[in-house]
Amino acid sequence: MSDIEIAQQAKMLPIIDLAAKKLAIPAEHLDPYGHYKAKISLDYIDSLTEQQDGKLILVTAVSPTPAGEGKTTTTVGLGDAMNRLGKNTIMCLREPSLGPCFGMKGGAAGGGHAQVVPMEDINLHFTGDFHAIGVAHNLLSAMIDNHITHGNALNIDARRIKWKRVVDMNDRALRHITVGQGGPANGYLREDGYDIVVASEVMAILCLATSRADLKERLGRIVIAYKTDKVTPVYARDLKAHGAMAALLKDAIKPNLVQTLENNLAIIHGGPFANIAHGCNTVTATKTALKLADYTITEAGFGADLGAEKFIDIKCRMAGLKPSAVVLVATARALKSHGGVAKEDLNTENLEAVEAGFVNLEKHLTNITQHYGLPCVVCINHFTFDTEAEIALIIQKCTDLGAKCIVSKHWAEGGAGAEDLAKAVLEIVDHREPGFTYVYDDKLPLWEKIETVAAKIYGAANVTASPKVKGEIKALQETYGHFPICMAKTQMSFSTNPMAKGAPTGHTIEITEARLANGAGFIVVIAGNMMTMPGLPKTPAAERIDITDAGVITGLF
C-alpha cells in the first residue's frame, strides 16, 4: 500500500482522550481542530515550568537524494519503538510546506508504518499555521507600500526595501516582480519579489519566540528597509505593524498535537527547509515536549551539514537546549547516489558505489562527533530493494570507524522494526550527561563565522564574495556581529554545486547575498545560487494528487 493508503486505514483515537490518558493534559487546555488534531494552550505550557526536562535526541541525515532519506519516518519509528519499550517519549516534528507536497519531495508526515496522522490534514493546510504566517508577513508588505503611497513620513528609500512577499508554493515566476504598475492610484512603482513562506523571517521568529510578548517584540524588531540617508534602519514597529501581525499569529504560536499510527503522541509545529531557513521546529514545541515526556525526539532538516548545524548553532544557542545524542539516518540508495549512480539505477545492487559514496556518511559522522561534540548512532533506514551485501558493507565500514550502526525497518514494521535502534539510542542517553560544542564562538566576526562553517562542516578551502557583498557583511558586523549565521545552501552537496557528490574537499564557497533577520536574531547568508523561492519540477507531484467524489484524497505521498 502507498503511504496515504496506510494512513487512511489507521485507527485513530480522539486526540483529547489520548492526551488525557498518556500525558494527563486536561481537556480545557486543548483547542481541538476536529477529532484528531489539537493545539496546546500557552497557559498550560506556562504551568509546566517547574517540571524537570527529559532527554533530547536529534535525528538528522546524510546529504539526501531528491526524495529525502526518511528523517521524519525514522523519528516516528524511533518514538514508537521507545514507547513500545515502556519509555515515555514524544516526537517533535516540523510542519510540512505545501511547496514540496505539490513539487518533487511530496509530503512530510513520515512513511509506511511510521507516520503521523491524519496524514492528509497534516500535509494540506493542517491547523492553518503557515497561512497565518504568510498573511502576517504580507500584511507588513502591504503596510510598507501603503506608507510610501500616503506620503512616506518615515523617509523610506524605496530602492532599499528589504522585505519581500511570500506564498507557500513553489512558484519560480514570482522570484522577481514589479509592483505598483498602472499609475499612482496603484502605489509606488518598484521592483519586488516573493519567497516561500518557510523562508519568511516571520516563520523564524515564530519558531524561536518563547511567548506572545517575545513574539510581538521580535516582530517589531524586523528591519524592513533603510531611510533615504542609506544607513538608518526602518523597523516594523515604526509602521505600527507588529501588533496586528502578532494578532494574526494568535493561534499559530500554540503547538499542534497529533498521533502516530500506533497512537503515540507527537507535536508538530514550525517550519522545514534547512537549506534556506534554520530547519527546526519551534522552541516552544521542543521545550513543551521536554516537560511532558522523559524523552523527546526531534528532527532537523536535510543533511547534518544544514539542519543539525543550525539546530546546534542557532536553536540550542538561543534556547539553551542540550541534546544528548544524534541519530544519523542513511540509506543504501543515498550512498549509491553519492557514489555516482544515476537515479534510475539506485534500486540495483552496486557495492562499488556504496563504497565510493560512504565518504558522505563519514563526513557527516565526523561533523557530529567532532565539531558538534555529540555521540551518534547511524541508522540505516531500510528499503525493500536494499541487498544484504550492501547493508553488511555499510555496517562494516561504520564499525571500522568505531560507530554504532543499526538497521531499522520501521517503514515496513512500525515501532517493532526500530526497537534495536531505540535500545542503541537509550544506551547512550541513559548513561551520558548532555554536553556539546558550538561550531563557532559568538564573538567571532560574521565573516569568520562563515569561514568556520565552510571549512569545518563543508570541507571548503576558501570563501569568496563580491566587493558589494563583502561590504554588506562588513556593515552588518558593526551592529549585528554577535548574531549567529544561517547558511542558505544546496542540500544536495557539501559544496554549493548540487552535482558534487560524496564529500568534496578544497572547494570554494561563494557568498552571493547576506540578509539581516533582526527579529529572528541571525544573519541569513546565501551561498552559491540558492533560491529562497523554489520552482516545480518538470513533473510535479500535483499531477498525481486528486480527490474522489467521496472526499478521499489520493496520490499524496
N, C-alpha and C positions, 0 to 999 in steps of 0.2 A: 504494500500500500504506500501511497505518497504520504508526505508529512501531514498534509491537510486532511487526508482521509483518516489517518491515525488520530489526529487531534479531534476530528468531528465525532469519533466513536468514544471519546473519553467520558468517563463517569465523574463529572464534576460535582463537587459539594457546594452548597451555598456558602459564599465567602464569609458572611457574618458568623455562621455557625462554626466554620473551620477555624477562624481567627480566635473565637472564644475557646474552642476546645484545645488548640495547640499552643496559643500564646496568651490566653486569658485576656484578650483585648475586649473591653466592654463594647456592646453594640452601639452605644451612643457616641463612641469615638470613631466610628467608621461611617463614611459617606458612601453608600452603595451606588454603583453605576450598573444597574441591572442586578442579576443574581450572583455574578461570579467575578466582579471587579469592585474594588472599593478604595477610597482614599482614607489615609490615616490622619486624624486631626492633629494640628500642631500643639494644641493644649495637651493632648495625651503624650505626644513626644516630649514636651517640656517636663512632664511628670516623671519621666524616666531618668532624669539627670543623675540621681544618686545610685542608679543601678551599675553594677560592675560590668565593664566591657568584656565581650567574648574575644575569641581569636579571629584574626583577619587573614584570609587566604586569597591570593590574587591568581587569576587564570589569564594567561597570555599565550602567544603562539609564535611559531616561526613566520618568516615572510610568506604571505599567503598566495595561493592561486586566486584567480578572479572570483571563484565561488566561496572562498573562505575555508578555513580548516576546522571549524567546529568549536570555537571557544564557548559560545553560548550553550551548545549541545553538551559540551564537557562540563561546564559549570552546573547545568541542571542535573546531568547524570551523576556527578560527584556529590551534589547536595542530596539527591535521592538516596545514593548509596550510604552516605553518612547518617541519614535519618534511619535507614534500614538497620544500621549498626547501633541504633539507640542513641545517637548523638543529636542533640537539639541544634539544628542547622537551618539557616535561612540563606537563600540565594539573592544576591543584589545585582540586577541586570540593567542594561540600558534600553531605552525605548527605541523601537525601530523608526527609521525615517522612511517616508513614502517614496523618496527618490530611488533608492536601491530596490525597494519592493517591486517597483514597476520597471526597474532598469535591468541590471545584469545579475546582481547578487541574490535577489529575492528577499524573503522575509528574514526576521531575526528573532525568532521565538524558540530556537533550538530545532531539533530534527529527530526523526524516527520516534523512538520510545523515550526520548529525553527532551521533552518540550514543556513550555509553559502554555497554559490555556486560560481563556478562549483564544486560540491562535489567530483566527481571522480578526477579532476585535483588536488584539494587541498590535497586529501589523497594519490595520486600517483605522486610523484616527484614534483608537484606544479611548482615553478619557479626555481628549482634546488639548493635552498639554502643548503639543507642537503648534497647534492652531493658535493658542493663546500667546505663545512666544512670538510667532510670526506677526500677529496683529499688534502686539505691544511694540515690536520693532518697527513696523510700518507706520504706526501712529507717530512715532518720533520722526520718521522720514517725512511724513505729511506736514508735521508741525514746523520742520525746518524750512521747507519750501513756502509754506504759508507765511512764516515770519518774514522771509525776504520779500514776498509779494506785498505785504502790508507795511512796507517802509524800512524794514531791516534796521531796527533800532539798535541791535547788537553789533552792527557793522560786520556781519558775517561775509567773508570773502567767498563768493560762490564758486571760485576756482579751487578752493581749499576745503571743500566739504568732504569729510572722511566717512560719512555714514551712507551706506548703500541701502537698497531694499532687499527683501528676502521672500522666498517661496519654497515650500517643502516639496520640490520636484526637480528632477534633473532636466534643465532646460537651457542648453548652451546659447540659444538665441538671445537670452536676457543678460548675458555677461556684460555687454556694453550697450547702453541705450541712451537716447536723448529724451529728456523730459521738458515740459513747458512749451511744446510746439503749438502753433495755432494762434499766436498773438498774446498780448498782455493779459487777457482775461483768463488764460490758462497757466499763469505763473511765469516764472523766470526761466528762460531757455538755458539749459546747461546739460553737460554730459553726466550720466549716472550709470548704475549697473545693479545687478542682482547677485546675491549669494544664496546658497541653500540655507534653510533655517538652522541646521545644526552648526553652521559656521558663524551664526549671529553671536555677537557679544552678549546679547540678552540670554541666549542659551547658556553660555559660560557662566554668567552671573547667577542664573537660577541654580546651576549645578554647584556653585561654590558658596551661595548665600546660606547663612545659618539661622535666619529668622526673617520675618516680614520687614522689620526695621532695617536689618542689614541689606535685604533685597532692595528696598527703596533707596537707601543711601548709596549703594553701588550703582543703581540705575542713574541716580543724579550725577555720579562722577563720570559718566560716559563723555568722552571728548568727541563732539560731533563735527567740529570744524575749527578753523582759525580765523581771527579777525583780519581786517584789511592791513593791519600792521605786520602781518605774516607770522607773528610769534605768539600772540595772546590766544590761548585756547578758549573755545566756547563749549560749555557743558550742557548736558540735557537739563540740569536743574535751572540753567539760565532761561530756558524756554518754558519752565514750569511744567515739564512733560513727565517727570519721574513719578508723580503721584498717580496719574492716570494709568501709566504703564504698570505700576505695581498693582493697581486695582484690577487690571486685565489678567494679572497673574495670581489673583486671589486664591484660586483653587489649584492652579498648576504647581504651586510651591509644595503642595501636600503629596507625599509619596503614595504610589499606587500598589495595592496588594492584590496578588493573584495566586494561582496554584499551579503545581506541576501535574503531569498525567498521573502521578502517584499520590496526589492530594497533599503534597508538602507545600509550604508557603514560600512565596518569592515576592520581593519588592522590585518593581520596575519603575525607574524614574530618572529622567535626564537623557542627554543625547549621545549618539555614537560618533563615528568619523574621527578617529585619532590621526588620520592623515592631514586634516585641515583644522581640527579642534583638539581639545585635550582628551576626548575619547573615553571619559569615565562617567559613571552615573553620579547622582548628586551626593554631596557630602551629607545632606540631611538623611537620605535613604541609608547610606552606609552606617552612619552613626546610630540611627534608629535600630537597624538590624543588629549591631553590636550590643545594644542594650537588651534586645529581646531574645537573643539566642547565644548559645555557648560558642558557636562557630558561624562566621559569615563568609560566604564565598562570593567574590565579586570578579568582574571581568574588566579588561581594558582593551580598547580597540586595536585591530590589526596586529602587526608583529610587536615583539618586545622592544624593538628599537623606537617605536612610536608610542603606543598606548601605555606600556609599562614604564617607560622613561617619564612620561608626563604624569602618570599616577604617582610616581615617586617624587619628581621634582616640582610638580605643581600641587596636586591634590593632597598628598601626605604632608608636604611642607606647609601648606596653608591651613590644613585642618588638624594637624597634629596626630595623624593616623600612623599606626605602627604595624605593618604586615608581618606575619610570622613565617610565611612560606609562599612559594610561587609554583604553579603548575604550568609547564611549558608544553603546549599542545603541538604535536607534529603529526603529519600523515606521510605515508609512503609516497602518495601522489605528489605532495608538495616537494619532497626531496628529489623525486624524479624530475619534476619541473625545473628545479634549481640545478639538476644535473644535465639539462639540455634537452629533455624530452618534450615533444610537441603535445599540445592539449589533447588531440585526438588519440594519442598513444599512451596516455597516462594509466590506463587500466591494464596495460600489458606488463608482465614482469620484466624488470630491467635492473639487475643488480649493479651493473657498472654505473648507471645513472644515480641510483641510491647512494652509492659510494661517493660519487662526484658531488652530489648535492648536499651531502651530510655537513659540509663546511658551513652551510647556512644555520643549521641547528647548533653546531658547535659555537659559532659566534654569538648567537643569542644566549646560549647557556653561559658562556664566558661573561657576557654583559650582566646577566642576572646575578651570578655568584661573585664576580669580582667588582664590577662597577656599581651594582646596587647592593651588594653585600648580603644577599638573601639565599637561603637554601632552596633547592629546586628539585622537583620531581618531573621527569619527562613523561608525558602521556602520549602514547601512540593511539590516536583516535582511529579505531579500526574500521576499515571499509570492506565490504563483501568481496571485492576483487583483489584485496591485498593477498600476497602469497606468503607462505610460511618462511620461505627463504629470505624475502625482503624484510619481514618482521624480525627474523633472527639476526640479520645483518645490522639493523638499526639498534637492537638491544645490545649486541656485542660491542658496537662502536661507542655507545653510551657508557657501557660498563668499563671499557678501556679508558674513558675519561673520568671514571670514578663517579658517574652519575646514576642515580636510580631511574630505571626506565620500566614503565608498566604499560602493557597492552590493555586497553579499555574498550569494552564492547557495549557501551551504554546506548549507542544509536539503535542497536538491534535488540538489546535485552533490558534497557532501562537501568534503574539503580542496581539491580543484581549484577549487571555486567561491569559495574565500576567499583565493586567492593574492594578489589585488590588495590585500586588506585586510592580509595578512601583510607585504607589501612596504612599505605605508604605515607600519605599526607599526615595522618594523625600521629604517626610515629615521630614526625618532625615537630609538629606544632605542640604536641603534648609534652615535649621534652626540651624545649628551647625558649629562652626569653626573647621577645621581639627585639630586633636590632637591625639596622640597615644603614647605608650611606647614600647621601645625595650624590649625583653625578658631578655637580659643581657647587661652589660656595656662593651664597647670596652676594658677598662683597665683590666678587669678580665683575669687571666691566661687561656690558652686554656683548661686545664683540668677542671677548674671551670666553663667555658662556657658550656662544655659538661654536667657537673653535673647539671647546672641550667636548661638547656633544658630538660634533662632527668627527673628531679624532678618536675618542673613546668608544662611542656607540656605533658610528657608521664606518669606522676604519678609514676615514678620509685622510689624505696627506695635506690638503690645503683648502682654505675657504676664501672665496673671492666675492667681490661685489663691485658694481659700477661706482664711480665717484659720487653720483647722486644718492644712491642707496647708502653708501658709507656715511655720507653727510647726514642723512636722515637718522641713522643709528647713533651717530655722534650727538645729534641734537636731542634725541630721546635719552641718551646717557645722562645728561645734565640733571634731569628731574626724575627719571624713572630707572636709573641704573641698577637699583636694588631689586627690580622685578625679575621673576623667572622668565624663561623664554618658552614659547610654544611653537615648535618647528612644524611647519606645513611642508610635507614631503611625500613623494610617492610611497605607497605601502608595498610595492612590488619588489623593492630592492633596497639594500643598504645605501646605495648611491642615489643620485637624482635621475638616473636612467632606468626606467622600469624594465628594460630588456637585459640589464646587467644582473644575471642570476648568481646564485651561490653566495659567496661572501667577498665581494670585490674589495681590494685594498689599493691605496695610493691614488685614489680618485680625488677630484676636486668638487667641492660643494659650492655652487654659485648661489648667492643670496640675491633674489630679484626684487624683494619688497619687505618692508617692515611696517607692521600696523600696531598702533597703540590700542590696547584693550584696558583702559584705565579703571573701568568699573570692575572688570574681572580681576585685574591686578597682575597682568602679564603682557608681554610683547609677542605678537604673532610674527614669526619670521618665515617668510615663504622662500623655499629652496627650489631652484630649477623652474620648470613651467607648471608647477602645481596649481590647479584651478580650484577656487573656492565655490564654483558652481559647476558640478559635473554635467556631463552630457549622457544621453541614452545610447546604448549600443545599436548596432545595425538591426538586430532582432531583439527588441526589449521584452522583458518578462510580461509587460502589459498585454502583449498579443495573446497570451495563453490564459489570462485571468478572465473569469466570466462569473455570471450568477444565473442560477436556474430559476424557473418560474416559481419554485417553492421557496426562493430566497437563500439557497445554499451556494456559498462561494466555492468556486473550483479554480484549479490552476495556480493557487498561491503556494509557494514553497518557502 
